[in-house]
Amino acid sequence: MVLADYLQLLSYGIILGSILTLGAIGVSLIFGILGFAHFAHGDLMAVGAYAALTVVVGLNWPIWAAFPFALAATAVVSLVIDQTLYRRLRRTAPVILLISSFGMALILRSVIQLVWGSQDRVYESGIQLPILIGGVAIRPNHIIIVGGSIVLVALLHVFLRHTRMGKAMRAMSDNVDLARISGIDTERVIIWTWILGGALAAAAGIFLAMETRLHPTMGWHMLLPIFAAAILGGIGRPYGAIAGGMVIGIAQEMSTAFWSPAYKPAIAFGLMVLMLIIRPTGLVGARR
C-alpha cells in the first residue's frame, strides 16, 4: 500500500471515530449518572436512524431537515423507557438494570422490525461523487458526519460547562449523595441525562446510516466498539469518550490494511481488554 491508501484509511477511521464518539459519550453519561452499562444504547441509535427515515420517506424531506425530529423522538423514547422501566429498578443491584437493558434492546429491535421491516434501507439512492483532496476521496456525507459530530460535541461541552443543569450533572456524576444533600434535583438530572443520551444516540445512528445502510441490527453491531471506546477513554468520562472513540475508529479502519475487515470487532475488543489490563481507569480516569 502507498501513502495515499493509508491516508484514505485514516479518513475512514476519523469518520467511524466520529460516530463512535457520539455513541460512547451517551454511554458514559448514563454510566456516570446512573452507574450501569446501558446495553440498549446501540438499539437507540437504530431508533434514531429509523425515525429520520420516517420523515425522509413520509414527508420527502432531506436528511438534514429530519435530523432535529429524529433527535427529539429518540430522546422521548429513551425518557419513556427510563420512567416506565429503569426508574422502578434504580434501587436494585446494577446487574439487574444491566440485564433489563439487554431485554429492552431486544424489544427495540423487534419493534423496528415490525414497523419498518427487516430489509436494508437507505435515505437516498444514487452515487455521491467524491472530492479528491491530496489523493484522498471524501464524499459529501463524510463532511456532514465529521462536521456534525464536532458541532454536537461542542454544544455538549458548552452545556456541561456553562449551564446550571450541566454543572449539576457533573456534580451528581462525582458524588450522588453529596449532590442530593446540596439541593440538586437528582431526578431532573436523570431526566436530562436520558434526553442527552438519546439525542446523541440518534445522531450517531443517523450518521451510521448515512455512511452504510439502515438495518434493524445496525446499532447492536456497533455496541462492542462503542463500549470499547467508552472504556478506553474512561467509563463515565464523556470527554474521555471522545478520545476513545477516535482511537477505536482509526484502529479498526487502519487494521484493514493488514487483516480482513471481518477482524474489526476483534480489534475493538482487543484494545478494550488491553486497556482494562494496563490502565483500568481509562485514558482520563474512569468513574468508580
N, C-alpha and C positions, 0 to 999 in steps of 0.2 A: 504494500500500500504506500502511496505517496502522501506528502504532507496535506494536500487538499482533501484526501479521503479522511484523514484524522480530524481535520477541521470540520468536515461535514458531520462526522460522528459527534464531535464536541457540540455542534449546534443542535443536533438531535437530543443530546444529553441535557442541554440547557432548557430545551422545550419540555422534555419529560420532567426535569427537575422543577420547573415552574408549576406543573400540575401536581407533583408530589408535595411540593411545599404547601400549597393551599390545603390539601388533604391532611398533611401532618400537623399543620397549625391547629386545625379543628380538633384533631385527636388530642393534642397537647393541652388545648384549652379545657376540654372536657375532663381529661385526667387531672389537670391541675386544680380544678374547682371541685369536681365530684369524686375523684380518686378511684376511677375504674376505667378499664380499657373498653372503649365502645366498638364492639365488633360489627355493628350495623352501619358504621360510618361509610364504608365503601358503597353500600346499597343506597345510602342517602345521596351519594354522588350520582348514582343511576337515576334516582327520583328527580333530581335537578335537571339532568340531561333530557329526560323524557318530558318533563314539564315544559322545557323550552321547545321541544319538538311539537308539542300540542299547539303552541302558539304559532310556530313557524308553518305547520301544515294547515291548521284550522283557520288561521287568520291571514295566512300568506305574508307574514311579517318577516323581515330579515332577522338574523340571529341576534344582532346587537339590540334590536327592539324587544326581543323576547327575554333578554338577559335579566332585567330587573324583575319581571314576573316570575321567572324560574327561581331566582334567589329568594324572593318573598314567599313563594309557595313552599319551597323546601324548608325554610325557616319555620313556617307554620306547622308543617308536618313533623319536624323534629320536636317542636314545642308540645304538640299534641301527644306525641309518643312519651315524652317525659312526664307530662301531667297525668296521663292515664295509666302508665306502667311504671316507669322508673321512680316516680315520686313515692309510690307505695313501698318500694324496696330499698330506699336510701338508708334505713336504719338496720338493714340486714348486712351480712358479710359481703365485701366487694365481689367475691366469686359468684354470688347469686346474681348481682347486677350484670356481671360479665356473661353468664350463661343466658340470662334473659335477653341481652343484646344480640347474642348469637341467634336466638329464636326470632327476634324482631327482624334480623337480616333475612332470614328465610321467608318471613311474612312479606316484607317489602318486595323481595324478588318475585314471589308468587303473584303479588298484586300487579306488578309491572307486566308479567307475562299474560295475566288475564285481561288487562286493559289494552296494552299495546301489542301483544303478540310476542312470539319468541324469535322472529326473523330479524336479521340485521336491518338497520335503518340508517339514513343519512339526512343531514339538514339540507344539503343541496347537492345535486348531481353535477357531473362535469369535471373537467380537469383544470386546476389552477396553474397558470403559467408561473414558474418560479422566477425570482430575481437573483441574478448571479452577482455575488459580492466576494471578490477575491477568490473565485473558484468555488465558493460555497453557495449552493442553491437554497434559497429561502422563499417559502411560499407566503402569500399574504396572511394566511391563517396563523403561521408561526409568529409573525409580528404581533398579531392580536393576542395570542396566548401569552407571550412573554410580557408585552406591554400591559395587558390586563392584569396579569399576576402582580406586576410591580405596583400598579395603581392600588390594587386591593390590599397588598401588604403595607403600603404607605398609609392608606386610610386606617387600617387596623392599628398601626403604630401611633397615629395621632389620637385615635380613640382610647387606647390603653394608657397613653402618657399624659393626655391633656384634657380628659373629661372626668367628671366625678365618678361615673359608673366604671370607667376603665381603671381608675385608681382603686375603687372598691373591689374590682375583680382581682387585681394584683394583690391587694391586702388579704383577700379571702384565700387566694392560692398559697400565700405564705403561711397563714395560720387561721383556720376556720373559727376556732373558739375565740381567739383574740378579736377577730373581725366582728363576731357576733356581739361580744360584750362592749365593743366600741360603738355600737349603734348602727352598724351596717345591716341593711335589709338583705340577708343572705338569700332569701327566696327570690328576690328580684334579681340578684346577681346571677343565680342559677338560670333564671329565665333568659337573661341576656346572653349567657354562655351558650345556651341551646340555639338562640337566634343567630348568633355569630357563627357557631359551628355549622349549623345547617346551611347558612348562606355561603360560607366558604366551601362546603362540600358540593353545593350546587355549581358554584363557579368551576371547581376542579372537574366535575362531571361534564359540564358543557365544553370545557377546553379539551378534555379527553376525547369527547365525541367528535369535535372538530378535527382533531388530529387522526382519529381512527374511524370507528363506526359506533352506532348505538346498538347495544345488546343487553339483555337483562342481567347478564353476569359480568358486565364490564367493570362495575365497582368492586365486586368480590375479588376479581383477579388483581386489582390494584391494592388490596388490603395489606398484603405482605410488604411490598415496598413502602407503603405509607407508614406502617408501624416501624419498619426498619429505619425510615427517615426520622420519625419521632424519637426513637430510642437512641439513634446515632447523635442527634442534636441534644438529647437530654429530655426524657419524657416529662411532660408538664411544663416545658420551657418553650413558649411559642417562638421566641427569637432563635433558639437552637434548632427548631424545626426547619427554619429557612436554610441554614447551613446543611442540615441533614438531608433535606430534600434535594438540594443541588448535588451533594456528594453521591447520593444513591443514583440519581438520574444520570449523571455523567458516567459513573462507574458502570452502570448497566449498558449504556449505549457504547461506550468505548470497549467493553468486553466483546462485542460482536466482531471486532477486528481480529480476534484470536479464537473465539469459540462460536458455536451456533447460537442464534438468538433465543433458542429454547432454554439456554442456561441463564438467561437474565434474572429470573426469580431466584436462582441459586446464588447469584452474585449479591443480591439484596440480603438474602438470608445469611450468607457467609459474613458480610460486613456487620450485620446486626449481632451475630454470635461473637465475632471478634471484638466488637466494642463492649459487649457485656462481660467478656473475659478481661480485657485490658483496662477499660475505664467504664465501669457500670453506670456511673452518673452521667455519661454522655459528654459531648464536646464542651458544653457550657454548664454542666451540672444539672442533674435531674431533681425533681421533687421526690422526697422520700415517700 
